[in-house]
Amino acid sequence: MKYPASDFKAHCLKLIDRVRETAEPITITKRGRVVARLVPAGDDDDRPWARLRGTVRWSGDPLQPVVGEDEIEALK
């Protein structure tokens, strides 16, 4: 659903409640161009890295040194 910014400003609180109840996002436009989207808050954590949960796999030895012995000698 699209709303001009002026209408959104006039009915902001009502529209926020509507998005919360229906879970339907609202697109806000200014002079016909999209400027923002109002979407329902997810149940996910607000931390950005929480979205990555379950998408990464660890491979390798977590206790292995980051720098090899030959690299340590080169750094001396």
Order of alpha helices (4+ residues) and beta strands (2+ residues): beta-alpha-alpha-beta-beta-alpha
